[in-house]
Amino acid sequence: MSAPGAGFEHDTNEVVLLSAAGATEVPRADKRRIAKAVLDAVTTLRTPNPGSQS
């Protein structure tokens, strides 16, 4: 679950975001960049697509 130099007790992390569309790997980065990638992914998933029925 943890790569050397990433995760708890480190300033960096790497994650895989899972959704119905598949998996998106977020490469190792500082935790603020990881948080931004997670929030961007959530925003994308929560934003209605034009022409789709919600």
C-alpha positions as CSV (number, residue, x, y, z in Angstrom):
1,M,0.0,0.0,0.0
2,S,2.9,2.3,0.4
3,A,5.8,3.1,-1.9
4,P,9.1,4.2,-0.4
5,G,9.1,8.0,0.0
6,A,5.3,8.4,-0.2
7,G,2.5,8.2,2.2
8,F,2.4,8.7,6.0
9,E,5.4,10.5,7.5
10,H,6.4,11.9,4.0
11,D,5.7,15.1,2.2
12,T,4.7,13.3,-1.0
13,N,2.1,10.7,-2.0
14,E,0.9,8.9,-5.1
15,V,-2.7,7.7,-5.6
16,V,-5.0,6.0,-8.0
17,L,-8.4,7.6,-8.4
18,L,-11.2,5.1,-9.1
19,S,-14.5,5.9,-10.8
20,A,-17.0,4.2,-13.0
21,A,-14.9,5.4,-16.0
22,G,-11.9,3.5,-14.8
23,A,-8.6,4.2,-12.9
24,T,-6.5,7.4,-13.1
25,E,-3.0,7.3,-11.7
26,V,-1.7,10.5,-10.0
27,P,2.1,10.3,-10.0
28,R,4.1,11.1,-6.9
29,A,3.8,14.7,-5.9
30,D,3.5,16.9,-2.8
31,K,0.3,16.3,-0.9
32,R,-1.2,19.7,-2.0
33,R,-0.9,18.7,-5.6
34,I,-2.5,15.3,-4.8
35,A,-5.4,17.0,-3.0
36,K,-5.9,19.3,-6.0
37,A,-6.0,16.3,-8.3
38,V,-8.6,14.6,-6.1
39,L,-10.7,17.8,-5.9
40,D,-10.4,18.3,-9.7
41,A,-11.6,14.7,-10.3
42,V,-14.6,15.2,-7.9
43,T,-15.5,18.4,-9.6
44,T,-15.4,16.8,-13.0
45,L,-17.6,13.9,-11.8
46,R,-20.1,16.2,-10.2
47,T,-20.4,18.7,-13.1
48,P,-23.3,17.8,-15.4
49,N,-22.5,17.2,-19.0
50,P,-24.5,19.3,-21.5
51,G,-27.2,17.3,-23.1
52,S,-27.2,14.6,-20.4
53,Q,-30.1,13.9,-18.2
54,S,-29.4,14.1,-14.4
